[in-house]
C-alpha cells in the first residue's frame, strides 16, 4: 500500500470510489461537489478561494487507486477540514481508511501545528471517527439527503 499525492490520472478512479459507496455513504447529489474538487486539483488550483492550503491523496494498492481523501485549511483559521475521505467498497474493513486518516492527521499536525481538525460524516461512519478521538459537536438530520444525517466532528490538536 502506498499513500501519495493525487494526480489528474487518478480522477476517474476517485469518482469510481465515490460511486461504489453511493448509497449508503453518500447521496448521488454530492458527486458534483467531488467532481468540482477533482477538476480544480487537476488544474492545480484551489477549489475554494478562501483557502490557504488544499491537499489531496490517494491510496494505491497493486497499482490500483482504492482510496482517497484530503483536507483544506481556510485562510485566517487554525482549523484543518477533512474532505472526501473514502475507500472503495470492495476494500472496506481492511484498515485502509484508518491508515489514510492517520496519514492526513500526521500531515496536518506536522505541517500545521496547533490546528484543530474537523470533518463532517454520516451516521454510517461517525463511530469510526470517534474511535480515533473525534468528538461530535453537531448533528443535522437529512443534511445530505433523505435518511442521510450529518455529524460535524472535531479532533482538538493543541
N, C-alpha and C positions, 0 to 999 in steps of 0.2 A: 504494500500500500504506500502510495506517495501522495502527499498534500502539496500542491503547488499553486501558483497564481493562475487565475483564469486567463485564457486567451480566446480570441474570436473563433477558433476552430472548435471550441467547447460549447458554442451557442446551442446547437441542436440537441446535444446530449443533456444540457441543463433543462431545456424545455421538455425533453423526454422524461427526466426525473420528476419534474413537476406533474406531467400528465399521468405518470404511474401512481401518483399519490392523490389524484383528483377523481372523485372524492375518496376518502372521507377527510383527508387532512387539509385540503384546500378547496375553495369554491372555484368553479370554472371562470368566473369574472376576474379572478386575481391574475390570470395568465397574462393579460395585457400589461399589468404593472411589472411582472417579471420580464416580459419582452422589452419594455422600455428600459429597464435596468440593464439588461444584457446589450441592447443596442448602444447605449451610452458607453458601456465598458468596451465594446468592440471598436468604438471611435476614440478610446482613451479620453473620454470626457466624464465630468461629474454628472450624475443623474439629477442631483438636487443642487441648485446653485448656491445654497447657503451652507454647504458642507466644506470643511477643510480637508477631510480625508474620506476616501471610499476605497475599500479593499474587498476583493472577491477571490475565492479559492475554489479549487476542485479537488476531489479525492479520486485518484486513479488507481485501479487495480487490474493487473494483467492487461495493461494498455487500453483500458476502458474507463471512461468517466462514470462513476457510480454515485457520487455525492457532490454537493456544492453548498457554499454559504459564504457570507461576508459580513461586513459591518461598515458603518459610516459614523463620522463624528461631525456634528454641526459646528460651525464657527461660533466662537464665544460660549461654548458649553463644555463642561467637564464630564461628558457622558458619551459613551460609545453605544450605538444601537445595532444590534444583530439583525441581519436580513437574510432571507431566502436560504435558511439552513434546512437542507433536506437530503435524504438518501433514497435511492431508487428502491421501490417496494420489494424487489427481489433480493435486496441486500439488507433489509431491516433485521434488527436484533443480532447484529454481528459486531457491535462496538464501533462501527464507523461514524455514526452520528456523534457519539461521545468523543471519539478521537478528534473529529473536526471541530466540535465545540471547544474542547480544551485547547486545541491549537489556536483558535481565534481568541480565546481568553488570554492565552500566553502572549500572543501578538499585541493585544491591547495593553496588557499590564506592563510589558517590557518597553513598548514604544510610547505609551501614553499613560504614565503612572498617575495614580490618583483619579482616574476616570471611573465612574460607575459604569456598569454595563446593563443595558436594558434590552428587552425584546418583547414581542407580542407573539402569542401562540394560541392554540385552541385547547378545548377540553380534552382532546385526544393525546396531547403531548406535555401539558404543563407539569405533570408529575415527574417526567424525565428531567426537566429543568430544576424542579425542587430538589431532587436527589443530588444535584450538583451545586446547591447553595442559593439558587434564585428564590426570591420571595414574591408572591403575588401581591400586587398593590391595587389592582382594579380588575373587575370582571364585567364584560358587557355581553348580554345575551344577543344572539343572532347578528353579531357585528360583522362577520364575514359572509353571512348568508343564512338562510333559514336552517336552524339547528346547529349552526357552527359558531360557537361562542368564543369571544376573545378574552384572553388573560394577559394583562400587562404585568411584566415581571422585572425585577431588578436584582443585580448582584453588586453589592456595595464593595468598592475597592479603594478603601482609604485607610 
